[in-house]
Amino acid sequence: IALLNAHTSLDAAHGGVADALAERVGLVSTVPLEPDPASPDQGIGRVGTLPEPVTLRRLATDVAAALPDSAPGLLVGGDLDAVVERIAVSGGAGDSLLQRAREVGADVFLTADLRHHPASEHLEDGRPYLLCGTHWATEWVGLPPLAARLEAAAGERGRRLEAYVSEVVTDPWTLRLSTGS
């Protein structure tokens, strides 16, 4: 039995978390959100376009369905009726990339772990609108494609490998209750 553990390296890798998240939400023509200076065709996050423009409400509904379930779900910040097309994504905690998402002209930025003040101050200046999933949900999507690549690579070498991706939700939150009356 072997255990593979990668975090930031998998976020930025070709075919890693950023690519998987972009694919899950249906983005095309993606490029790195924050390119690696040594290798500009890879880096943290991705930015791309939807096949056709949709409202923020529709995009949020589609993204919520595309991510694995977790108690906190998906938070949405912005004009729900606005039409959006250019989307930036970054799995895990992405508030350090809020300005970068704006600089590349994204209509929406999907990430996780956004804090109140950075998010609200960002939205005061308009787009990109925000979709905030959980750290676990936005990064877990990179694991099934990685498992498939590992199995395929072993097969190409005449070896048999069975990769198992844990579905244990590691978010610290186990229940979401609506507040108010």
Residue, then its C-alpha position, 0 to 999 in steps of 0.5 A: i500500500a502506498l499513500l500519495n500526498a500532494h498539496t500546493s504542488l498538485d494545485a499548480a500542476h498540469g492536470g492538477v486541482a486547478d485544471a480539474l476544478a476548471e473542467r468540473v465547472g465547464l470552462v474552456s480555453t483555460v490558462p493559469l490565473e497566476p502563471d509560474p514565472a519559470s513555466p508560464d503554462q502552469g501555475i496556481g488557478r485557472v481562468g477561462t470561459l464558459p461555452e456560453p454566457v449565463t447568469l450568476r445565479r445559474l452558474a452558482t447552481d451549476v457549480a454547487a451541483a458540480l462540487p462534492d457535497s459538504a455541510p457549508g455548501l456554496l456561498v455566492g456574492g454578487d448580482l445574481d441576475a448579472v450575465v457572466e462568462r469569464i471565470a477564474v478558479s482556484g482550489g482551496a484558500g484563494d483570497s490572496l488571488l482576489q486582485r489577480a482575478r480582477e486583473v485578468g478580467a474575470d466575471v466570477f472567481l470561484t475559490a474557498d475560505l474567503r474571509h468577510h472583510p476581504a470579500s466584502e471590500h472586494l465586492e464593493d469594487g464590482r466584479p469578479y463576483l464571488l463563489c466560495g466553496t469549501h477548501w475540501a470540496t474545491e480541492w478534492v475534485g483533483l483527486p479522481p483525475l489524478a488516480a486515473r492518470l496513475e492507473a493509466a501510467a502503471g498500465e502503460r508500464g505493464r503494471r496493475l495499480e488500483a488507486y482509491v480516492s477517499e471520499v471522507v469529507t475532511d471539512p471541519w464543519t458537519l452541519r449547516l443550520s439556517t439562522g433567523s426565524 
